[in-house]
C-alpha cells in the first residue's frame, strides 16, 4: 500500500519515538557523512541533551509510521538551532521535509523567538535550496563548527 502525504501529521516529542529519532538521523548521516561524537550524544540521549535543556523534537507521522523528524536545540533565549532534520528514504520526494520546515518556522514564530540557525554541508544542494526558499540566508561559520561535516551556516531572522 502506498502512503500518501495527506495522512501526514506533525507531532511533538514522545519518548516512545526516541529510537526513530536516532534511526532516521543515523540513516542519512551514514549515507553522506559519518556519525560524529556530538551526533551520538544528541541522538542516543535526546531527552537529556535536547528536551530537558529547553529544546524540542517533532516527528512527521504518516499513518502509524514515523516518516521524518527535526529538533530545535536551544542556543540561548529566543535563538535555536534547527538540527537533526531527517526524512526516511521510504518517504523522500513527498515534500515531507518542507512540511517539517514550515512547521518549525511557524512554531518558532509562535514562541516569539528571534532567530533559527542551522549547520549544513554544501553537497546537500537540495536541502540548502529548500532552506533558502524558506528565507534562510548564509552567514559566516565558526572556525571550529560543532560538526566537522559543516561547511555552511545559515540563519533565519524571525
Buried (B, 14 or more C-beta within 10 A) or exposed (E): EEBEEEEBEBEEBEEEBBEBBBBBBBEBBEEEBEBBEEBEEBBBBBBEBBBEEEBBBBBBBBEEEBBBBBBBBBBEEEBBBBBBBBBBEEBBEBBBBEBBBEBBBEBBEEEEBEBBBBBBBEEBEEBBEBBEEBEBEBEEBEEEEBBEBBEBBBBBEB
